[in-house]
Amino acid sequence: MTTSLITGATAGIGLEFARQLAARGDDLVLVARDTERLEDVAATLRSSYDVTVEVLPADLTERAGLARVEARLGDRDQPVDLLVNNAGFGLKKRFLDNSVEEETAMLEVLVTAVMRLSHAALGPMAERGTGGIINVSSVAAFLPRGTYSAAKAWVNSFSEWAHLEYASRGVRVMSLCPGFTKTEFHQRMEVKRGDGFMWLEPDFLVSRALDDFAKGRAYSIPGAQYRTITALSRVIPNRALRLAQSMGRR
């Protein structure tokens, strides 16, 4: 039986990963801050898919919470086969309009947690010669959009390196780069969520991601529109790309 651990598992992309992984028969370890919501999601998944669902409340901005998740990933007696580093958030305001504490908290979740949890998972996976990690990044990683983009660019770079480094030891690592997706992410940022062709459905996004992961790809960029954007980002000067900085902040 395969066990998958998902951070940020109670809403949006993380919840959709939980649903689709449970539907294929994976047991789950769900990580999020809200214990009550975790328990509600776990109960629904258990009854809908007849899988084992463990809840692990943790705030990934705090080292104590992060350490609990690291310990679970490092448990050789209850191995985790797939880690989905999905937890995250964004800041609506520009860099100098945010406090340094807000910026640091975002960095802790988007970078530090990804690094520490990947480190905790990779050791046992490499020992067993099997396992995988999906790091949820963003199309923003390819664009100059402040510290959020910078953090996601780190996720891409780290994931691509780990993909190459650990493939020979049976471990697959992939960076998933969503564009705008119909989740709570923008609502939590207090910005308007759109509904046009640029906005992806979570079920489509996760389905494509799992398909790309099964094929051993280093990157998954669901949606032809976003594959076009990332391709253009390599040839359009950053000065011009910066004009799109306000997208998704209104």
Residue pairs with C-beta under 8 A, 6 or more apart in sequence:
1 25
1 26
1 27
2 25
2 26
2 27
2 81
2 82
3 26
3 27
3 28
3 29
3 78
3 79
3 80
3 81
3 82
4 17
4 21
4 26
4 27
4 28
4 29
4 80
4 81
4 82
4 83
4 84
5 28
5 29
5 30
5 31
5 56
5 69
5 72
5 73
5 80
5 82
5 83
5 84
5 121
6 14
6 17
6 18
6 21
6 28
6 29
6 30
6 31
6 84
6 86
7 14
7 31
7 32
7 60
7 69
7 84
7 85
7 86
7 87
7 113
7 117
8 14
8 31
8 32
8 86
8 87
8 88
9 15
9 17
9 18
9 28
9 30
9 31
9 32
9 38
9 41
9 86
10 30
10 32
10 34
10 37
10 38
10 41
11 37
11 183
11 184
12 181
12 183
12 184
12 185
12 202
13 86
13 136
13 178
13 181
13 183
13 202
13 205
13 206
14 32
14 84
14 86
14 87
15 41
15 202
16 202
16 203
16 205
16 206
17 84
17 86
17 134
17 206
17 209
18 28
18 30
18 41
18 45
19 45
20 203
20 206
20 207
20 210
21 28
21 82
21 210
22 28
22 45
22 48
22 49
22 51
22 53
23 49
25 49
25 51
26 51
26 81
26 82
27 51
27 52
27 53
27 54
28 42
28 45
28 51
28 52
28 53
28 54
29 53
29 54
29 55
29 56
29 72
29 80
30 38
30 41
30 42
30 53
30 54
30 55
30 56
31 56
31 57
31 58
31 60
31 69
31 87
32 38
32 57
32 58
32 87
33 57
33 58
33 59
33 65
34 57
35 55
35 57
38 55
38 56
38 57
39 55
42 53
42 54
42 55
45 51
45 53
46 52
46 53
56 68
56 69
56 72
57 65
58 65
58 66
58 68
58 69
59 65
60 66
60 69
60 87
60 108
60 109
60 113
61 105
61 108
61 109
66 112
66 113
66 116
66 117
69 117
69 120
70 116
70 117
70 119
70 120
71 120
72 78
72 80
73 80
73 83
73 117
73 120
73 121
73 124
74 120
74 121
74 123
74 124
75 124
76 124
76 127
79 124
79 128
79 131
80 121
80 124
80 131
81 125
81 130
81 131
81 132
82 131
82 132
82 133
82 134
83 117
83 118
83 121
83 131
83 132
83 133
83 134
84 133
84 134
84 136
85 113
85 114
85 117
85 118
85 133
85 134
85 135
85 136
86 134
86 136
87 109
87 113
88 109
88 110
88 136
88 185
89 106
89 109
89 185
89 188
89 189
90 106
90 148
90 185
90 189
91 98
91 102
91 103
91 106
91 147
91 148
91 189
92 189
92 190
92 191
92 249
94 146
95 103
95 146
95 147
103 147
106 147
106 148
106 151
107 147
107 151
110 148
110 151
110 152
110 154
110 155
111 151
111 154
111 155
114 135
114 155
114 158
115 158
118 133
118 135
118 158
118 162
118 173
121 131
121 133
122 131
122 133
122 162
122 166
122 171
124 131
125 131
125 132
125 133
125 166
125 169
125 170
125 171
126 166
126 169
126 170
126 171
128 170
129 169
129 170
130 170
130 171
131 170
131 171
131 172
132 171
132 172
132 173
132 174
132 213
133 159
133 162
133 171
133 172
133 173
133 174
134 173
134 174
134 175
134 176
134 209
134 213
135 155
135 158
135 159
135 173
135 174
135 175
135 176
136 155
136 176
136 178
137 152
137 155
137 156
137 159
137 175
137 176
137 177
138 148
138 149
138 152
138 177
138 178
138 179
139 177
139 178
139 179
139 221
139 226
139 229
139 230
140 148
140 149
140 152
141 149
141 152
141 153
141 155
141 156
141 177
142 153
142 177
142 229
142 230
142 233
142 234
143 149
143 233
143 241
143 244
143 245
144 238
144 241
144 242
144 245
145 244
145 245
146 245
152 177
155 175
156 175
156 177
156 219
159 173
159 174
159 175
159 218
160 175
160 218
160 219
162 171
162 173
163 172
163 173
163 174
163 175
163 218
164 218
166 172
166 173
167 216
172 213
172 216
173 218
174 209
174 212
174 213
174 217
174 218
174 219
174 220
175 218
175 219
175 220
176 205
176 209
176 212
176 219
176 220
176 222
177 219
177 220
177 221
177 226
177 230
178 200
178 205
178 222
178 226
179 198
179 200
179 222
179 223
179 225
179 226
179 229
180 186
180 194
180 198
180 199
180 200
180 248
181 199
181 200
181 201
181 202
181 205
182 193
182 195
182 199
182 200
182 201
182 202
183 202
186 192
186 193
186 248
187 193
189 249
191 248
191 249
191 250
192 250
193 199
197 225
198 225
200 222
200 223
200 226
204 222
204 223
205 222
205 223
208 220
208 222
209 220
209 222
212 219
212 220
213 220
221 227
221 230
233 241
